[in-house]
Structure formats: C-alpha cells, structure tokens
C-alpha cells in the first residue's frame, strides 16, 4: 500500500505555515506521548514521533505528528473514548483500513495529530522508514525542507494541493525504502 498523507477532510482547515525547526518539538512530543500512554495503557504498543517535527533541523508545520501502533484497530471505542477524554477529536479515514486520525487543538490552533495504525502494517513501516531516512540523510532532508517551504508559499491555504505535491516527492522515496526493507 502506498504512503498516504492525511486527507484534507481530517479536522478543520488551517493555513499552511512552515516554520524553522523548533528544538521544543521533541519535548512537546514526549509530554503528549506520556498523556497518550497514560490514557491508553497497554493498548498502545508503540508511540512514535513521526512527520517533519521529528526530524532535527527540518522546517515543518508546527503540528506534532504522533503514530500510535496498536494490536488491532477494533474495537475503535477502546481508543477513541480515552483519547476524547484527554481532548482529542476523531475523524474516520474511510480510504485506508490501516489508519485512523485523531487531533487536538490548543487555543484554537491544531497542535497534535495522532495517526493510529496496526503494528507491522504498511502504514506503520512506511512512515517510520521515511522519518528514519530523513534523520539519517541530511541532503535528502534539506531537499525535502526546500520543497515544503516552496509549496507552503505556493499553496498557503490549499492543504489538498500542498499534500498532493509533497506526495509526488515522497512516494518514490517510500517505494524505494519499502523495497529495501
């Protein structure tokens, strides 16, 4: 299954603002990951920081992407109810049985996104592989950073166009990573 960015229908739309790397992003992830682990207990097999905020020196939208790997996506209420109790909203992903989406805004601004997936799924493996490649390859990370900055300038309010253009760059990288795995 190909790498799939979150669809624009997940949560509300917000301006695309790519900012320089913030060294507070890993700390924000750790604090939020602790809240998620407390809410879900052993249901969360893995809680990983993914996306551009997980890559040192990477410019990014200041939204912390979190991947929670679970043994099974069913029953969804086992995850949905505890996450709603700590302030997360939920949007079903009808296009991908390996993914569900949760989000939390802080002071009216999107701050966290949780991508739920089964342990060992293509979704899990491809997102971790892409993050790890960017962490290990500064030249590739710089190229991706430049692309994101250019696309944010070109599509400041069109998340669909921004994601589609990024996908055209990401997909060949992920395809190669999955062949190497």
Residue, then its C-alpha position, 0 to 999 in steps of 0.5 A: x500500500x502506498x504512503x498516504x498523507x492525511x486527507x484534507x477532510x481530517x479536522x478543520x482547515x488551517x493555513x499552511x505555515x512552515x516554520x524553522x525547526x523548533x528544538x521544543x518539538x521533541x519535548x512537546x512530543x514526549x509530554x503528549x506521548x506520556x498523556x497518550x500512554x497514560x490514557x491508553x495503557x497497554x493498548x498502545x504498543x508503540x508511540x512514535x514521533x513521526x512527520x517533519x517535527x521529528x526530524x532535527x533541523x527540518x522546517x515543518x508545520x508546527x503540528x506534532x505528528x504522533x503514530x500510535x501502533x496498536x494490536x488491532x484497530x477494533x474495537x475503535x471505542x477502546x481508543x477513541x473514548x480515552x483519547x476524547x477524554x484527554x481532548x482529542x477529536x476523531x475523524x474516520x479515514x474511510x480510504x485506508x483500513x490501516x489508519x485512523x486520525x485523531x487531533x487536538x487543538x490548543x487555543x484554537x490552533x491544531x497542535x497534535x495529530x495522532x495517526x493510529x495504525x496496526x503494528x507491522x502494517x504498511x502504514x506503520x513501516x512506511x512512515x517510520x522508514x521515511x522519518x528514519x531516512x530523513x534523520x539519517x540523510x541530511x541532503x535528502x532532508x534539506x531537499x525535502x525542507x526546500x520543497x515544503x517551504x516552496x509549496x507552503x508559499x505556493x499553496x498557503x491555504x490549499x492543504x489538498x494541493x500542498x499534500x498532493x505535491x509533497x506526495x509526488x516527492x515522497x512516494x518514490x522515496x517510500x517505494x524505494x525504502x519499502x523495497x529495501x526493507 
